[in-house]
Amino acid sequence: MQKFLIQYERPRSTICQFLTLLDRVSFSEACKSFYQNFTFEDISGFKPIESRINSGACGIVDKVVRIRDNKIFAWKKICLVHENIKPEEIVKSIQNEYNLLLRMLDQPNILQLEELLVNTKDATAVIVTEYCDGGDLFDVILDCYNRKCGAPENFIWMIAYDMLRALKACHAYGIIHNDVKTENILLNKKHDFSQENDYPTFTLCDFGVAVAIPSNNYTIRVKTLNGTPQYASPEKRMGYAFNEKADIWSLGCVLYELCQYQKAFPSDTSIHRLSNQERINICTKIDIKYSGYLQQFIWALLTFDMNKRPSAEEAFRTVSVIM
């Protein structure tokens, strides 16, 4: 099976041109048109090590090795033809993830892009990224649930610190991640709660449903609820205009989950009907072993009014002082 490589060092417009063609013509026609202007490099040099380390609506993630230098990468294979998803939605997801990762190369705590591969035989695109050996934060939650004990407080503060660094970078580019959740936070090594002060680095991944806010528009409104309902902010759930502070609410849900090893707001919860006191009650359910600083911090992130919710920069300053 022949595969072709488009390296990220090529101009962004090169990749955008190919993906834009997919909006208008079939995959084979886009490839034919694209080949007339650009030369592809054969890349038979990747070998799978472990399959299905993760999966999503459009594709699966494998662990692979690049033969020429034995470097390990994650290989996200996205099928461009899906029976339940419109082709233009798949293409938009690829455009989002590739273009946004490309803009944020070398940004701390954001998954690093390596290559984009296009397979003409089975109509797939593959995004190759750095590989994080420690799995995702969802695995940590499962471990907490099995132990019936929340994560150590220092561990939670480290996650808050790393994720706010990532979100600061996103928001500085006018980008809303739009799907901050435990499954999209990766660890660079396996966690071991018994090893204090030897915590992993946390990395934000999966920009498939990210939203870029127009420079002349502070808020954005979408017709459908993208992302994961359990982590969606009240304004998003109610279909109102939202901004980058929707990501802050989602992070608050993640931190709560680490404390209580259960979701703060299940998907069937009518968040907009909860009173402010009921929200306070949710935050005060956090185990008393955690400091008041952490409880108040999570409470601040879960502020219903997005205008009163802290920005990533403000929240990051708070964490920096506490740590």
N, C-alpha and C positions, 0 to 999 in steps of 0.2 A: 504494500500500500504506500503510495507516494504522498509525502507531506511537504509543505512548503513553509518557509520561515519569513516573517517580516520582523526585523529587529527593531527594538524601540529607538535605536539611535537614528533611524530614518525620520524625516520630518513628520510631525503629527498629521499634517495635511494628507500625507500618503495613506495612512491608515484610515483617516476620515473619508477619503475619496472612495476607498474600497467599500467601507461600511455604508456609505451613502448610496452607492450603486445597489446594494442589497435592498434598499428601500423601494427601488423602482423596477428592478428586473429580477429574474431568477438567479439562483446561486451560480449556476453554470455560466450564464450570460455575463454576470458580474466578473467572474474569474477570467473569462475570455477577453473581456474589455480591458481588465486590469493588466493582464499579461502583455498586452500590446505596448504598454508604457513602462512597465517595471519588470526587473529580473528577480526571480525568486531563488533562494539558495536551498538545496536539498538538505533536509535535517533528519536523516535516519539515525542520528546520534543520541536519541533519548531511549531509555529502557525502563519499563515499569518495575517498581520494587514492591509496592503495596497498593492494592486497588481499593477504591471506595473508602478513603479515609474521611470523606464527608460527601454529602449530596444535597442538591437543592431542586427547585422546580424545573430548571432548564438543563441541568447537567450534573456531573459527578466530579469529585476531586480525587486524583491519584497521587501517590508519592513516586517520583521518578528520579533517575540518575542521568546526568549528561556524561556520556561515555568519554568525551575528549579530556575532561578534567575531573571526573568523578564527583562533581558537585551535586548535591541533593536539592530538588525543587518540588514544589506542589504544581500539579498539572490539572487545571480546571477545564474540562471538556464540555463545550456547550453545543447542543444540537440545534442547528438553525431551522429545523423542521420539527414542529411539535404539535401533536393533535389537539392539545388543549390551550395552546398559547399562540397568538397571532405572530407571524414572522416579524412584523415591524416592532412588536414588543420585545422579542428576543434580540433583534438588532440594536434597539435602543439600550437594552441592558448591557450589551457588549460595548457599545459606544461609551456609555456612562463609565463602566468599570475601567476600560482601557484608558480613556482620555483623562479621567480623574486621577488614576494611579500614576499616569505619566506626568501629570502636573506636579505631583507631590513626591517625586523621587527623592530619596535621602531625607525625607521628613521623619522625625523620631516617632516610633510607635504606630506607623502606618505600613501595611504590607507592601513590600518592595516588588516592583514589576521587573521581570526579566525579558520575556519575549511574547509575541503574539504569533500563533501558528494557525494556518488555514489548511484544512484537509479537503481537497476537491472530490475525493472518492465517496465520502459519506456525509458531505454537507455539514461539517462541524468546524467550529473555531475553538482554539485552545489558548487560554491565558496561562502563561508560566510565571510563577511568582516564587519568592523565597519560601522555604519550608520551615514551619515552626514545629519543633519536635515534641512540644508538651501538650498537644491537643488543644481543646478549647475550654472556655470557662464553664460550659454546660457540664463537662466531665467533673469539674470541681464541685459544682452544685450537687451532682449525683453522689459524690463522695461525702459531702456534708450531710445529705439526706440519710445515707446509709449509716453514718456515725451518729446521726441525730444531734449534730452540733454544728453551729455556724462556723464560718472561716475565722481565723485569728484577725483581730482588729488591724494590726500592722499590714497584713496581707490585703485587706480591703482598702486601706489608705493608699497602698502602692498601686492598686488597680485604678483608683480614682485619679491618682497623680498621672499615670501613664495614659489613661483614656482622655483626660482633660488636655494633655499635651497634644494628643492626636486630634481632638475636636477643635482645639485652638487653631491648628494648622488648616483643618478643613474650612472652618468658618472664616479664616483670614482670606481664603480663596473664594468666599461666597458660596460654599458648598454645604448642604445639609446631607449628612450621611443617610438619614431617613430609616435606618434599620439597626440601631444600636441594641444589641441583645447578647446574651451569654454565648450563643453559638458563633457570633461574629467577633469574639475577642479571643485571640490565640495566645498561647504561652510558648516561649522559646525553649523551655525545658520542662520536664515533669515536675509537678509541685510536690513538696514534702513539708507538711505543716510542722514536723518535728525539727526541721532545720530553720531556726529563727534567723532572720536577717540574711537569708540566702534565697530570696524569692525570685521567681522568673521575671523576665521582661514581658509586658503585655502589648499585643499588637492588634490594631483594628483592621478588619478585612471586610470584603464583600461590599463593593460600591455599586452593585447592579441596579439598585433603585434610588441611588443618590440624586439629589436635586440641586441644580445650580441656580441660585437666585439672580435674576437680572439686576444689573448694577443700579438701575433706577427704581427698583421695587424692593421695599423692605420685607414684605411678606409675599407668600405664594399660596395659591389655592389649587387643589387637584380634585378631579371628579371622583376618583376612587381612592380608598385607603391603602396606600402602598406600605410595605413594611409588615411588622408583626403586631397584631392587635393588643396583646398583653403588655407591650412596651410603648404603645402609641399614646401621645399626649392627649389631654382632653380636647384641645382645639382641633386636633386631627380627627379624633373619633367623631366629633360633632360636625365635621365637614367645613370648619371655619378656616380662614386664612391663617397660616402659621409661618414661623421663621426658624432660624437655627436653634432656638431655645427648645424646640421639640426634641432635639438630641439630648439636651440636659435632663429633661424629664425621663427619657429612656434610660439614661445612665443611673438616675435615682432608683429606677425599678430594678436595675441590675444589682446595685449595692444593697438594696433591701433584701433581694433574693439570696445574696451571700450571707446575710445575717440570719435569715429565718428559713433558708432552704425551701422556700415556697414563693410563688409570685405574689406581688403586692396587689395586683388587679387582674384577676382572671379575665379572659376574653369576653365572657358574658356579663361582666360587671358594667353597669351603667354609670360610668365615671362622672358624667355631667350632672347626675342626680345626687351625688354624694355631697353632703354639706362640708364646710370647712372643718367642723368639729369631728366629723367621721374620718376625714383625712388625717387629722391629728391623732385620732385613736389608732389608725393603722400604723403610724410612725411610732407611737408609744408602745406598740406590741413588740418592738425590737427587744431582744433579750437584754436583761439588765447588766449582763457582763460587759456590754459595750458602753463606751463613755458617752456622756451627754453631748460632747462635741460631735461625735459621729452621728448620733440620733438627730441633732439639730441640722447637721450638714445634709443628711438624706432628706429631712423635712424640707429644707430650703430648695433642694433640687426638684422636689415633688410639689412645688407651688402651682396651684391651679391657674392663676393669672400669669400668662407668659410674660407680660410686661413687668411683673414683679419677680419673675424667676431669674436667678443669676445667669450671666453669660458664662461661656467657657473660661474667659480670661478672669472674671471675678471669682469663679469657683476655684480656679487653679491657684490664684493668690491665697485663698483661704487654706487650701490643702498644703501649700508650700510653707505657710506659717506654722501649721500644726505639726508637720513632719520635721 
